[in-house]
Amino acid sequence: MDEREDAMFKTTGSKWLLPVSGYLGLSLDQVNFLACQLFALVAAFWFRLYLSHASSIVRHAVATLLGIFFLFFCFGWYSAHILAVVAVNYSFIIKADLNNVHRYSMVTAMGYLTVCHMSRVFIFNYGILSTDFSG
């Protein structure tokens, strides 16, 4: 298996569209993302036609659940950190002082995402979790 075909299987997202990925010659992450974009476009028409008369609580709940589904469909368990930082920032929006909420959110988001990305660099590029220490 060459490097390009091997990359198609390295995803934590859904593998339902793996045959489509092979047919199009794109990575599975790209196909999943494109499928979510197209489904979201259809969902937007559905929202406009059928949920425009529903209460705001129903519209927000449906949009939130659909967004979480898209997130896990595309990225799998890698998306857990995104949900965590969103939940923390939402709690800041609810509880923090209005004059400082933007500072708290910025520091939290940038700090948390920097730590996540740096840990991925060390874990995956330097093989910290790997049992093969041959180089």
Backbone as CSV, one residue per row, in Angstrom:
resi,resn,N_x,N_y,N_z,CA_x,CA_y,CA_z,C_x,C_y,C_z
1,MET,0.849,-1.176,0.000,0.000,0.000,0.000,0.892,1.234,0.000
2,ASP,0.687,2.131,-0.949,1.524,3.324,-0.994,1.069,4.340,0.050
3,GLU,1.830,5.428,0.128,1.575,6.422,1.182,0.207,7.088,1.042
4,ARG,-0.230,7.348,-0.199,-1.522,8.007,-0.421,-2.673,7.114,0.007
5,GLU,-2.629,5.831,-0.325,-3.689,4.917,0.075,-3.675,4.698,1.576
6,ASP,-2.486,4.682,2.169,-2.391,4.515,3.614,-2.999,5.707,4.344
7,ALA,-2.871,6.910,3.784,-3.415,8.114,4.416,-4.938,8.092,4.436
8,MET,-5.558,7.393,3.468,-7.020,7.325,3.434,-7.574,6.580,4.640
9,PHE,-6.801,5.663,5.190,-7.277,4.855,6.303,-6.931,5.460,7.654
10,LYS,-6.127,6.498,7.696,-5.719,7.105,8.958,-6.666,8.238,9.318
11,THR,-7.813,7.897,9.790,-8.782,8.894,10.217,-9.530,8.342,11.423
12,THR,-9.976,9.238,12.277,-10.823,8.801,13.378,-12.278,9.129,13.083
13,GLY,-12.527,9.723,11.924,-13.890,10.043,11.507,-14.582,8.808,10.951
14,SER,-15.758,9.025,10.420,-16.553,7.937,9.870,-15.887,7.340,8.636
15,LYS,-16.034,6.050,8.492,-15.479,5.358,7.328,-16.575,4.883,6.387
16,TRP,-17.769,5.429,6.519,-18.894,5.065,5.659,-18.628,5.417,4.200
17,LEU,-17.896,6.478,3.957,-17.670,6.958,2.595,-16.322,6.525,2.029
18,LEU,-15.756,5.476,2.583,-14.464,4.983,2.100,-14.504,4.561,0.632
19,PRO,-15.570,3.879,0.158,-15.614,3.567,-1.283,-15.639,4.821,-2.164
20,VAL,-16.337,5.849,-1.737,-16.380,7.105,-2.489,-14.989,7.749,-2.498
21,SER,-14.308,7.675,-1.379,-12.962,8.219,-1.277,-12.016,7.535,-2.253
22,GLY,-12.099,6.216,-2.333,-11.259,5.489,-3.273,-11.608,5.801,-4.712
23,TYR,-12.880,5.957,-5.001,-13.331,6.251,-6.360,-12.871,7.637,-6.815
24,LEU,-12.977,8.628,-5.914,-12.601,9.998,-6.264,-11.110,10.257,-6.164
25,GLY,-10.398,9.389,-5.440,-8.964,9.593,-5.258,-8.635,10.668,-4.243
26,LEU,-9.578,10.993,-3.375,-9.369,11.982,-2.319,-9.234,11.271,-0.987
27,SER,-8.645,11.928,-0.012,-8.548,11.324,1.310,-9.937,11.251,1.946
28,LEU,-10.097,10.346,2.860,-11.394,10.142,3.502,-11.830,11.380,4.286
29,ASP,-10.895,12.078,4.904,-11.238,13.303,5.632,-11.847,14.351,4.703
30,GLN,-11.288,14.475,3.510,-11.811,15.450,2.556,-13.205,15.064,2.069
31,VAL,-13.417,13.772,1.826,-14.728,13.311,1.365,-15.764,13.494,2.473
32,ASN,-15.400,13.169,3.707,-16.316,13.368,4.836,-16.686,14.838,4.991
33,PHE,-15.687,15.704,4.877,-15.941,17.139,5.016,-16.854,17.641,3.904
34,LEU,-16.588,17.217,2.681,-17.422,17.626,1.554,-18.854,17.118,1.711
35,ALA,-19.011,15.880,2.179,-20.349,15.329,2.405,-21.095,16.132,3.474
36,CYS,-20.404,16.516,4.521,-21.047,17.328,5.565,-21.431,18.700,5.038
37,GLN,-20.599,19.293,4.203,-20.927,20.592,3.619,-22.176,20.500,2.751
38,LEU,-22.264,19.460,1.935,-23.433,19.290,1.072,-24.688,18.991,1.887
39,PHE,-24.544,18.161,2.912,-25.688,17.857,3.767,-26.134,19.103,4.536
40,ALA,-25.183,19.932,4.959,-25.532,21.168,5.662,-26.281,22.128,4.748
41,LEU,-25.920,22.138,3.475,-26.636,22.984,2.520,-28.088,22.536,2.384
42,VAL,-28.314,21.239,2.306,-29.682,20.700,2.255,-30.408,20.995,3.568
43,ALA,-29.705,20.843,4.682,-30.313,21.103,5.996,-30.703,22.573,6.136
44,ALA,-29.958,23.462,5.511,-30.300,24.888,5.582,-31.655,25.154,4.940
45,PHE,-31.921,24.513,3.795,-33.232,24.663,3.172,-34.321,24.063,4.062
46,TRP,-34.031,22.930,4.674,-34.982,22.289,5.582,-35.276,23.199,6.780
47,PHE,-34.228,23.812,7.317,-34.411,24.753,8.426,-35.315,25.896,8.003
48,ARG,-35.044,26.442,6.829,-35.795,27.613,6.376,-37.260,27.280,6.110
49,LEU,-37.518,26.105,5.542,-38.882,25.748,5.170,-39.704,25.199,6.337
50,TYR,-39.099,24.379,7.171,-39.882,23.663,8.181,-39.634,24.110,9.621
51,LEU,-38.455,24.606,9.917,-38.181,25.002,11.297,-38.291,26.503,11.529
52,SER,-38.697,27.238,10.519,-38.803,28.693,10.695,-39.921,29.071,11.664
53,HIS,-40.908,28.195,11.816,-42.025,28.485,12.711,-41.857,27.837,14.087
54,ALA,-40.800,27.059,14.267,-40.558,26.415,15.565,-39.969,27.432,16.536
55,SER,-39.977,27.064,17.798,-39.419,27.971,18.807,-37.900,28.034,18.660
56,SER,-37.331,29.075,19.222,-35.878,29.245,19.118,-35.130,28.143,19.856
57,ILE,-35.717,27.615,20.911,-35.071,26.521,21.647,-34.961,25.282,20.767
58,VAL,-36.012,24.967,20.035,-35.982,23.804,19.133,-34.964,24.026,18.025
59,ARG,-34.947,25.213,17.435,-33.992,25.494,16.354,-32.557,25.408,16.850
60,HIS,-32.281,25.968,18.024,-30.922,25.903,18.563,-30.526,24.474,18.936
61,ALA,-31.448,23.717,19.484,-31.142,22.328,19.848,-30.848,21.486,18.603
62,VAL,-31.664,21.644,17.574,-31.440,20.880,16.339,-30.116,21.285,15.698
63,ALA,-29.839,22.562,15.637,-28.588,23.027,15.041,-27.372,22.541,15.831
64,THR,-27.458,22.559,17.146,-26.352,22.093,17.977,-26.106,20.609,17.790
65,LEU,-27.158,19.819,17.832,-26.992,18.373,17.667,-26.496,18.016,16.266
66,LEU,-26.994,18.717,15.264,-26.534,18.473,13.904,-25.053,18.852,13.756
67,GLY,-24.652,19.947,14.365,-23.251,20.364,14.330,-22.336,19.376,15.027
68,ILE,-22.764,18.857,16.167,-21.961,17.851,16.878,-21.856,16.580,16.055
69,PHE,-22.954,16.191,15.400,-22.900,15.021,14.524,-21.908,15.240,13.385
70,PHE,-21.949,16.404,12.738,-21.010,16.707,11.661,-19.576,16.661,12.160
71,LEU,-19.353,17.213,13.331,-18.009,17.248,13.908,-17.463,15.839,14.116
72,PHE,-18.255,14.972,14.729,-17.797,13.603,14.967,-17.751,12.788,13.684
73,PHE,-18.625,13.054,12.731,-18.592,12.356,11.453,-17.295,12.653,10.716
74,CYS,-16.885,13.915,10.709,-15.666,14.302,9.989,-14.393,13.920,10.722
75,PHE,-14.336,14.160,12.008,-13.065,14.087,12.719,-13.011,13.054,13.838
76,GLY,-14.115,12.403,14.151,-14.109,11.362,15.178,-13.720,11.887,16.542
77,TRP,-12.951,11.097,17.258,-12.612,11.468,18.641,-11.618,12.622,18.696
78,TYR,-10.986,12.976,17.578,-10.120,14.157,17.571,-10.915,15.426,17.853
79,SER,-12.202,15.380,17.652,-13.018,16.577,17.834,-13.422,16.809,19.288
80,ALA,-13.057,15.920,20.182,-13.425,16.094,21.591,-12.833,17.374,22.166
81,HIS,-11.610,17.715,21.771,-11.004,18.941,22.293,-11.727,20.185,21.790
82,ILE,-12.307,20.114,20.601,-13.067,21.255,20.090,-14.316,21.476,20.946
83,LEU,-15.011,20.395,21.257,-16.195,20.516,22.111,-15.834,21.007,23.504
84,ALA,-14.690,20.579,24.009,-14.268,21.010,25.346,-14.008,22.514,25.386
85,VAL,-13.273,23.030,24.408,-12.972,24.459,24.411,-14.232,25.287,24.152
86,VAL,-15.149,24.778,23.353,-16.416,25.484,23.135,-17.224,25.533,24.430
87,ALA,-17.269,24.429,25.159,-18.021,24.397,26.418,-17.423,25.360,27.448
88,VAL,-16.107,25.408,27.532,-15.463,26.319,28.485,-15.728,27.767,28.089
89,ASN,-15.588,28.080,26.811,-15.836,29.456,26.374,-17.304,29.846,26.523
90,TYR,-18.212,28.910,26.323,-19.622,29.211,26.535,-19.885,29.522,28.006
91,SER,-19.231,28.786,28.897,-19.401,29.084,30.325,-18.855,30.467,30.664
92,PHE,-17.775,30.881,30.000,-17.279,32.250,30.195,-18.302,33.273,29.721
93,ILE,-18.930,33.025,28.589,-19.920,33.954,28.062,-21.087,34.104,29.024
94,ILE,-21.480,32.994,29.646,-22.608,33.025,30.578,-22.233,33.690,31.907
95,LYS,-21.054,33.356,32.453,-20.711,33.739,33.827,-19.782,34.938,33.968
96,ALA,-18.932,35.190,32.977,-17.874,36.190,33.158,-18.409,37.619,33.025
97,ASP,-17.595,38.537,33.508,-17.890,39.955,33.394,-17.882,40.364,31.923
98,LEU,-18.831,41.149,31.527,-19.002,41.541,30.129,-17.774,42.276,29.581
99,ASN,-17.088,43.007,30.428,-15.916,43.760,29.978,-14.686,42.885,29.747
100,ASN,-14.659,41.686,30.316,-13.479,40.831,30.214,-13.728,39.511,29.506
101,VAL,-14.936,39.248,29.063,-15.251,37.944,28.492,-14.426,37.666,27.237
102,HIS,-14.165,38.673,26.434,-13.374,38.466,25.223,-11.934,38.084,25.553
103,ARG,-11.387,38.622,26.617,-10.022,38.266,27.026,-9.964,36.825,27.514
104,TYR,-10.908,36.438,28.348,-10.936,35.068,28.862,-11.097,34.055,27.735
105,SER,-11.996,34.362,26.813,-12.238,33.442,25.698,-11.009,33.318,24.807
106,MET,-10.368,34.425,24.510,-9.192,34.404,23.640,-8.051,33.633,24.270
107,VAL,-7.763,33.914,25.511,-6.660,33.224,26.188,-6.951,31.737,26.307
108,THR,-8.169,31.393,26.657,-8.532,29.983,26.793,-8.439,29.257,25.459
109,ALA,-9.030,29.821,24.424,-9.029,29.163,23.112,-7.615,29.025,22.566
110,MET,-6.854,30.082,22.582,-5.500,30.028,22.025,-4.588,29.142,22.871
111,GLY,-4.700,29.252,24.173,-3.869,28.413,25.041,-4.195,26.939,24.913
112,TYR,-5.467,26.624,24.927,-5.881,25.219,24.854,-5.526,24.611,23.500
113,LEU,-5.801,25.331,22.423,-5.506,24.799,21.102,-4.008,24.715,20.840
114,THR,-3.238,25.639,21.397,-1.782,25.553,21.278,-1.259,24.320,21.986
115,VAL,-1.752,24.046,23.167,-1.340,22.847,23.899,-1.742,21.583,23.140
116,CYS,-2.943,21.555,22.574,-3.386,20.388,21.802,-2.497,20.141,20.597
117,HIS,-2.200,21.193,19.855,-1.391,21.027,18.652,0.057,20.684,18.987
118,MET,0.591,21.280,20.013,1.966,20.944,20.409,2.057,19.497,20.894
119,SER,1.050,19.045,21.603,1.079,17.654,22.058,0.988,16.696,20.877
120,ARG,0.211,17.038,19.851,0.149,16.189,18.653,1.483,16.155,17.931
121,VAL,2.175,17.294,17.884,3.483,17.318,17.245,4.430,16.379,17.964
122,PHE,4.467,16.460,19.269,5.382,15.614,20.021,4.970,14.150,19.993
123,ILE,3.685,13.889,20.082,3.221,12.497,20.124,3.399,11.816,18.775
124,PHE,2.964,12.453,17.700,2.959,11.787,16.406,4.271,11.937,15.634
125,ASN,4.950,13.074,15.763,6.186,13.256,15.011,7.402,12.686,15.710
126,TYR,7.404,12.705,17.010,8.555,12.212,17.743,8.318,10.849,18.367
127,GLY,7.151,10.278,18.147,6.883,8.909,18.560,6.900,8.673,20.058
128,ILE,6.410,9.614,20.818,6.408,9.453,22.265,5.556,8.267,22.673
129,LEU,4.432,8.053,21.985,3.568,6.932,22.313,3.971,5.643,21.601
130,SER,4.922,5.735,20.705,5.329,4.560,19.954,6.191,3.639,20.797
131,THR,6.034,2.348,20.605,6.886,1.389,21.335,8.149,1.081,20.570
132,ASP,8.245,1.550,19.306,9.420,1.337,18.487,10.344,2.532,18.641
133,PHE,11.468,2.356,19.323,12.394,3.455,19.564,13.612,3.360,18.652
134,SER,13.473,2.683,17.526,14.618,2.483,16.641,14.962,3.722,15.823
135,GLY,14.076,4.709,15.819,14.437,5.923,15.094,13.332,6.388,14.305
